[in-house]
Amino acid sequence: MTVLRSVVRGTGSYLPDRIMANRDFEGVVETSDEWIRQRTGIANRHIAAPEDTTASMGEKAARRALDAAGLQPSDIDLIILATATPDNTFPASSVQVQHRLGIDHGFAFDLQAVCSGFVYAVTTADLYLRSGMARRALVIGSETFSRILDWTDRTTCVLFGDGAGAVVLEAVQGNGDLADEGILVSKLRSDGQHKEKLFVDGGPSTTGTVGKLRMEGREVFKHAVGMITDVIDDSFQALAIGPDDIDWFVPHQANRRIIDASARKLGIAPEKVVMTVENHGNTSAASIPLALDLAVRDGRIEKGDLVLIEAMGGGFTWGASIIRWS
């Protein structure tokens, strides 16, 4: 039985030039390089310049993904931008990316699921492509989290960085089996009872301000591993596969401890885990596409590989997708 599959045609990324090392925090908050590394695995993160915005970084990542795909902006008829830090309350930053790319057809919208945003966006784009509403999609994760941090709170300000990543997806015919290239399965979840554990204390409808990020780190860690493995186990069952069948595990880059614990619980070998948190920090919706682009360009992820992506973020939201690389 033939089916439509959403295959990856190219990846791209952008990181701001400014790198903030752990030692740079020592005069800002009470912390140290050793304290940050031990608890998070983070050594460096990129910080957006004044001229960098979510849309401008998203555009740069998108152009690199298009170049890798051998396509022009005019070939794209859908843009989904995952972000929790848009340029404006409205219009959507995705529409600004569309304009920056010179695209005047198709449609674009933002998607907000915080750190799970890219997985949600990939899943959503897959549905549009398989329904026939679009043929090619740009899926972007772009964040300027440095602008919603409380730089006096050492438990959060050391964790996050800025950046953008993108993938180009195209609808192609598949056979409907595990050997198909493209997105093979996605699973999404959410649970709003955990809002107070990870949120921004502002918004247009409540305070009329942007607000700052607040997090109960221990509580997030406690829930994260169980939630992550839940959707991955469901994905494995849907395809009748197991952890040994996965070639690469590309998780949301929140914290090395969470990543290591999740891989152990799932039975995924450490050498199959793509880890960028040390030099990127937590870039929210941008973390997975940034890691994918790095692993593709350095030759780790190759055609035919079975790639597992997963994320968990504020809400809580969480999800996973399994992709046969093309």
N, C-alpha and C positions, 0 to 999 in steps of 0.2 A: 504494500500500500504506500503510495507516494504521499508525502506531507511537505509542507513548507517548513524550513528551518532558518533560523537567524544565525548566519555565520559571521565570524569576526574577520573583517577585511584589513584592518590596520589599527594600530595603537599610537598614542602620542601623549606627551606630558610637558608640563612647564613648572619650574620652581623659581621663585624669586632669587635674585642674586645674593641678598643679605643672609648670612648664616649666623644664627645665634647659638653659641656653644653653652654647655652647662655652666662653665666658669663665668660667663657673662651675667648670670643671675646672682652671683655671690654678693654684688653690691646693691642689688635690688630687693631681694627677699632673703630671709634666713634659710639658706640651703647650701649644698655643695655638689660638686660633680659626682662624688662617691654616693651621696644620698639619692640623687636622681637616678644614676645608673642602676643601683641595687634594686630600687623599687619599680623601675619602668623599663630599663634597657635603653633609654634614650640618651644620646650624647649631643646631638645637634638637631636644629630645626630651622627651616627657612621662614623669613618674615617678609611680608609684602612691603614694597616701597610705596610711598605716598601715591604714586601714579598707577600702581597695580590695583585692579579691582577684580571681583569675581568674574565679571564679564570679559575683561581684557585678558585675564589669565586663561579663561575658558576658550577664548578665541585662539590663543597661541597653541594650546594643547590640541584643539580641534584641527588646526592647519597641519600640525605634525602628523596627526592620525590620518588625515586625508592624503598627505604626501606618501605615507607608508602604504596606503591602500591603492595608490595610483589613481586617485579620483579628484575631481574638481568640486568646489562648493556647490555648483549647479546640479551635481548628481544627487544631492541630499534633499529629501522631502520631509524629514522629521528630525527635530532636535529636542532632546530631553536633557535638561540641566538639573542635576541633583545638587542642592545647596541649602544650607541653613543660614547663609550670610549673603543674601542678594544685594545687588547694587542699590536698589530702591525697594520700598514696600511694594510698589508697582510702577511701571510694568515689569513683567518677568524678565530676569536677566538673560534667559534663553533667547528672547526676542531681540535683545541687544546683540547677542552673539550672532544670531541670524543676520542682522543688519550689517555687522562688522565683516561678515563673510561675503556680503554682497548677494545673499539669497533673498529673492522676492517671491518665492512660491512655497507651497507646503505649509507646515505649521510647527510651532515651537511652544513649549511650556516648561515651567520649573516644577520640580518635585521635591518635597521636603520630608525626609525621614531621617534627618541628621546623619549619623555615621553609617546607617544602613541605606542611605540614599542611593548609592550607586547600584547596589543589588536590586533595590526596588525599581530603579530607572531601567536597568537592563531587562528586568522581567516585564515591565510595562512596554518597552520598545518591542520586545519579542512578540507580545500580543498584537500590537498594531501591525507589525510586519506579517505575521502569520494570518491576520484577518484580511490582508490585502489593502489596507488603508494607506500604506506607505511601502516603498520598495527598499529604500536605504535610509538608515538613521544614524545620526551622531548622538552618542550617549556620553555625557560629560559629567564629571564630578569636579567642582571648583569651590574653594573655600578661602575666606580671609578671617579665620578664627582669631587671629591676633587682635582684631578690632572689637571683639566681645569678651576679652579676658579681663579679669580683675588682676592687675599686675602687682597687687599687694598680697594676693593669696597664693602661697607657695605650693599648695596642693593641686592647683589647676593650671597656673600660668606656665609651669615648666613642661606641661604635657603636650601642648598643641603647636602646630605649625601651619603654614599657608602653602597652597599649591593647587595644581589642576591636572587632571588626566582625562583622556578621552578614548573611546573606541568607535570604529565605524562598523555597523552591522548591515548585512544585506540579506534579503529573503531569497533562498534558493531551494530547489527541489531536493528532498531527501527520501530515503526508503522507509523511514519510520522505525529504524532499529538503532542499536547502540553504536554501530559503526558510522552513523551519520556525523558529518561535521556540523558544528553550530551548538546552540543552546538546547540541551537535551531535557533538562528539568529545572524548575525553580520552585522554591517553597518560601512563603512569607508569613510572618506572624507579627502581632502587636498586642500590648497590654497596657492600658492607660493608668492602671492603679499605681504604677511606679514613677509617675511624673516627678515627684519631689526629689527623687534620687539623682536626677540629671536633667537640668533645665536652664533656661535663661530667664532671669527675673525681670523681664520687661516685654513689651509688645504694644502695637498700635491700639489694640482693643482694651488693654488693661491699664498700663501705666502711661501710654503715649510716648514711651522712650524705647531705645534699643535694648537696654539692660545688659547684664553681665552673666557669664556662665557660672553656674553653681553645681557642685557635684558632691555626692557622698561616695567617695572612692571605694571604700571597703564594701559597701552595699552593692555597687555596680559590679565589682569583681565577683562577689558571691553569686550573683544571678547570671553573669555573663557566660560562664563555661557551660552550665546546664542548658541555657537557651540556645547557644550556638550548636551544641551537639544534638539537640532535639531536631532542628530543621535539617541538619546534615544526615542524621540517621533516616529521616523521612525521605530525603532525596536518594540515598543509597537504596532504600527499599523500593522506590518507584522504578529504579533502573535495574533492580536485582543485581547490584554490585556491592563491593565492600571497599574498605580503605586501601587494600593492596592494589586495587584497580586504578587508583588515582595516581597520576604522574606528578601533578603539582598542586599544592594547597596554597592558595593566595588569600589569606584572611585580612580582615580589617586590621590596620596597624595601630592598635590602641595602646598596647602594653605588652612587653615581652612575656611577662608572667602569664597573662591570659592566653596568648598564642601558644606558649609551650604547654600549658595545662590542657588546652583544647586538643592539641595534636596528640598528646599522651592518651587522653580519654578516648579519642576516636581510633587510636592505633595507627596513626599516620607517622611514618618514619621522619625524624628531624631533617634529614637531607632532602626531603620533598617539600619543605616549607619555605616559601619565599618571604623573607623578612627585610623590611626597610625601615622599621620603627627607629632603629638606632640613629639614622641620619635624617629622617623626615619628621619624627615625632608623630603625633596623631593629627592627620589632616582631614579628619571627618570623611565626608563623601568622596574626597579626592584620593584617599589612601589606597584603595584597591586598584583603580586605573593607573596610578603612579607606579605601584608595584608590578602590575601586569606589563606596563611599557618597559620597565627596567629589565624584567625577566625575558621579555621577547628580544630586546635589543642586545642583551649579553649572551643570547643563544640558548638559554635554559629551556624556555618554552618553545616547542617546535610543532610543526604540522603533524596532526594525528594525536597529540598529547591530550589526555583527559585532565581538565583543569577544574578544580573546585574553588569557588569564591564564597566567602561568607562574611557577614557583618552583624553587629549588634549596636544599637544607639539609643538615644533618648526617646522616651515615650512610655515604656520601652518599645522599640521596633527591632526585629531581627529577621534574617533571611539567608538563603543560600541558593546558588545556581551551579550546575555542572555543565561544562562546555567542552565539546570536542574541538580542539583548535584547528584552524584551517590555514 
